Amino acid sequence: MGPVDWLGCFLAAWAAMAVAAGWYRLFARPIAVKAGPGGLEVRRRPWVTIIGTYLLIQLSAIMLGHMFARLSDPTKWWLYFMMSGGIALFFVIPALWTNYLYQRNSRVFAFVDAGFWLLAYLAMGLVFFLRS
C-alpha cells in the first residue's frame, strides 16, 4: 500500500465541486420548474450549503484516496474509473434513490442528482489517475 495522496484528495474534492457548479447550473431551470412555485426553499445563507457540500465531498475524496493508495498496480488507468464510477453507480446512487423512493421525490430530481454523482466520482477518479 502506498501513502494516501492528500493533495490529490483536496484536488479531487475541488474537481467534484466544479462538476457540481456546472451540473446544477445546467439543470437549475428543469429542477425549479418541476418543483413548482414555492417548491424549492431559497436559502438566505447559501454559503452554508456550499461549505457543507464541500466538506461532505471532501470526505468522499479522502476515502477514494485511501482506496487508490491500495492499488497493487496504479498504472492500470481503467481501475481509477472502474472504482470511482462503481462506487457512484452501485453505492451512492442506489442509496440516494432509496431515499427518494421513501420521500416520494420526483424522478427528475433522482436522475439529475444521479448524473451529478456519477460525474463527480468520475472527476475525482480522473484527478487521482492524473496524479498517479
C-alpha positions as CSV (number, residue, x, y, z in Angstrom):
1,M,0.0,0.0,0.0
2,G,1.3,3.4,-0.9
3,P,0.7,6.6,1.0
4,V,-2.6,8.5,0.6
5,D,-2.2,11.3,-1.9
6,W,-3.5,14.1,0.4
7,L,-3.1,16.8,-2.3
8,G,-5.0,14.6,-4.7
9,C,-7.8,14.3,-2.1
10,F,-8.0,18.1,-1.9
11,L,-7.9,18.5,-5.7
12,A,-10.4,15.7,-6.3
13,A,-12.9,17.4,-3.9
14,W,-12.5,20.7,-5.9
15,A,-13.0,18.8,-9.2
16,A,-16.3,17.4,-7.8
17,M,-17.3,20.9,-6.7
18,A,-16.6,22.2,-10.2
19,V,-18.8,19.5,-11.6
20,A,-21.5,20.5,-9.1
21,A,-21.3,24.1,-10.2
22,G,-21.7,23.3,-13.8
23,W,-24.1,20.4,-13.5
24,Y,-26.6,22.2,-11.2
25,R,-26.3,25.4,-13.3
26,L,-27.2,23.4,-16.3
27,F,-30.2,21.7,-14.6
28,A,-31.4,24.6,-12.4
29,R,-34.3,25.5,-14.6
30,P,-35.7,22.0,-15.1
31,I,-35.4,21.4,-11.3
32,A,-37.2,24.7,-10.5
33,V,-40.0,24.0,-13.0
34,K,-40.5,20.5,-11.6
35,A,-40.6,21.8,-8.0
36,G,-43.2,24.4,-8.9
37,P,-43.8,27.7,-7.0
38,G,-42.5,27.5,-3.5
39,G,-41.2,24.0,-4.1
40,L,-37.5,24.9,-3.6
41,E,-36.7,26.8,-0.4
42,V,-34.4,29.8,-1.2
43,R,-31.7,29.7,1.4
44,R,-30.7,33.0,2.9
45,R,-27.2,31.7,3.6
46,P,-26.1,29.8,0.5
47,W,-22.5,29.6,1.8
48,V,-23.7,27.1,4.5
49,T,-24.8,24.8,1.7
50,I,-21.6,25.3,-0.3
51,I,-19.3,24.7,2.7
52,G,-21.4,21.7,3.9
53,T,-21.3,20.2,0.4
54,Y,-17.5,20.7,0.1
55,L,-16.9,19.1,3.5
56,L,-19.0,16.0,2.6
57,I,-17.4,15.7,-0.8
58,Q,-14.0,16.0,0.8
59,L,-14.8,13.0,3.0
60,S,-15.6,11.0,-0.2
61,A,-12.4,12.2,-1.9
62,I,-10.4,11.1,1.2
63,M,-12.0,7.6,1.1
64,L,-11.2,7.4,-2.7
65,G,-7.6,8.5,-2.0
66,H,-7.4,5.7,0.7
67,M,-8.7,3.1,-1.8
68,F,-6.4,4.2,-4.6
69,A,-3.4,4.1,-2.3
70,R,-4.1,0.3,-2.0
71,L,-3.9,-0.3,-5.8
72,S,-1.4,-3.0,-6.5
73,D,-0.7,-1.7,-10.0
74,P,-1.5,2.0,-10.2
75,T,-0.5,2.0,-13.9
76,K,-3.8,0.3,-14.8
77,W,-5.6,3.5,-15.7
78,W,-9.0,1.9,-16.0
79,L,-9.1,0.9,-12.3
80,Y,-9.5,4.5,-11.3
81,F,-12.6,4.9,-13.4
82,M,-14.0,1.5,-12.6
83,M,-13.6,2.0,-8.9
84,S,-14.8,5.6,-8.7
85,G,-17.7,5.0,-11.2
86,G,-18.6,1.8,-9.5
87,I,-18.9,3.4,-6.1
88,A,-21.2,6.0,-7.7
89,L,-23.3,3.5,-9.6
90,F,-23.6,0.8,-7.1
91,F,-23.4,2.6,-3.7
92,V,-24.1,6.3,-3.9
93,I,-26.9,6.3,-6.5
94,P,-28.9,3.4,-5.0
95,A,-28.7,4.9,-1.6
96,L,-29.9,8.2,-3.0
97,W,-32.7,6.6,-4.9
98,T,-33.8,4.6,-1.9
99,N,-34.3,7.9,0.0
100,Y,-36.1,9.4,-3.0
101,L,-38.5,6.5,-3.1
102,Y,-39.4,6.8,0.6
103,Q,-39.7,10.6,0.3
104,R,-41.7,10.3,-3.0
105,N,-39.4,12.7,-4.8
106,S,-39.7,13.2,-8.5
107,R,-37.7,11.0,-10.9
108,V,-36.4,14.2,-12.4
109,F,-34.6,15.0,-9.2
110,A,-33.3,11.5,-9.0
111,F,-31.9,11.4,-12.5
112,V,-30.3,14.9,-12.2
113,D,-28.7,14.0,-8.9
114,A,-27.6,10.6,-10.1
115,G,-25.9,12.2,-13.1
116,F,-24.2,14.6,-10.8
117,W,-22.8,12.0,-8.5
118,L,-21.6,9.8,-11.3
119,L,-19.8,12.6,-13.0
120,A,-18.4,13.9,-9.7
121,Y,-17.0,10.5,-8.8
122,L,-15.5,10.0,-12.3
123,A,-13.9,13.5,-12.0
124,M,-12.4,12.5,-8.7
125,G,-11.1,9.3,-10.2
126,L,-9.6,11.3,-13.1
127,V,-7.7,13.6,-10.6
128,F,-6.3,10.6,-8.8
129,F,-5.4,8.9,-12.2
130,L,-3.6,12.1,-13.4
131,R,-1.6,12.3,-10.1
132,S,-0.6,8.6,-10.2
